[in-house]
Each structure stands twice: as structure tokens, then as C-alpha cells.
Amino acid sequence: MSKIGVLGGSFDPIHNAHIEVAQKAVFEFELDFVIFVPAYLPPHKQKLEVSDVHRLNMVSLGIENNHKFLLDTFEIESKKIIYSFQTLDYLQKKYFKDKIKLIVGSDTFNQLDTWKKPEYIAKKYGFFVMQRPNVVTDINSKYYKYACLSKTLMKDIASTQIRTMIKNNENVDDFIPKKVLEYIKDNNLYGK
């Protein structure tokens, strides 16, 4: 039986903090794999900056050198808003012999009551909670007993910040995997 972490998101674009979160989760929680699941359209967003194809290509490039990272296209292929519980159920059927947990940041963990079926996710799957800078995990949360907490802090990088930097022609070399940055430049993504 493998231990698998599931990391969902817009990945618009994927950046070094996403990669680092997955690497830390593999190390700290002794995971066999982390599955990256790009969203078609996250429930809390109106639209994304670039197409599904570009986001899939960027995730693929960003994780290609790590044999413990996998890409799943379930949400994008669905062509509709998919909730985390649906993705986890799909992946559990696909990896039926394995143990799956959702990887979230401490900020997201503290807002689980805004999600669809958070208690179902907590009881059936549970959470690997990665610590965001300046966001303390709520130990009084009713989901706390279903959480495994990371001991290390994540980098404080956001895709929104990176997109703004690219639009402003600022250097983002330290924030994005090299091949992803080349892809962004080659396809003129996030420009003015």
C-alpha cells in the first residue's frame, strides 16, 4: 500500500513553492507519491489567466524531473467545477489499494468550513497541512484531529504575485522552475 498526497490548485502558473510543498510532504510524511491535480475552474474563482492546455503543460514541465510526482488531468478533463471530495473519490477508486490524503496550506485548512463536504473529506481522507508563513493552524478546528502538520514553513509565494511581476517585466527566475519560465516566455503568457 502506497501513501499518496494530493495537491490541487490552479497552477496558474506552477511555481517553486508548489514544488517545495510537494517535496516537503514527501519527506516529512514519507509519501510514495504526490499527485498534482490542476483545477478546471476552482469553485472560488471566476476565471483563470491561461488555458487548461498551458497550465497542464507547465505542471508537466515543473514536475518532470521528480519520479515521486504525478500529474492527473481528471478535473480539467471534466470541463466543469469539481470539488475536492469528488477528486479524492475519483483518485481513491483509481488507487484503490493506497492511502490518500489531501495536501493543504494552513490558511486553507483554517477555511475548510467554506468548502463542500469538509467533514466527509476529513473523515474519509484527512489532511497533510503545510505551514504558511504568518498563518497559524487552528488547533481548535473540528478537523484538527484529521490533520498531520508539517514542521517546516512554506515559502510565501503566490501565483498572483508572480503574474503581476511578469506583467511588470520583473525578474521571476527565483520563483519558477526554469523550463516553466521558458515555456511562459515562448508562449507569451501573462504579458501585458
Buried (B, 14 or more C-beta within 10 A) or exposed (E): EEBBBBBBBBBBBBBBBBBBBBBBBBEBBEBEBBBBBBBBBBEEEEEBBBEBEBBBBBBBBBBEEBEBBBBBBBBBEBEEBBBBBBBBBBBBEEBEEBBBBBBBBBBBBBBBEEBEBBBBBBEBBBBBBBBBEEBEBBEEBEBBEBBBBBEEBBBEBEBEBBBEBBEEEEEBEEBBBEBBBEBBEEBEBBEE
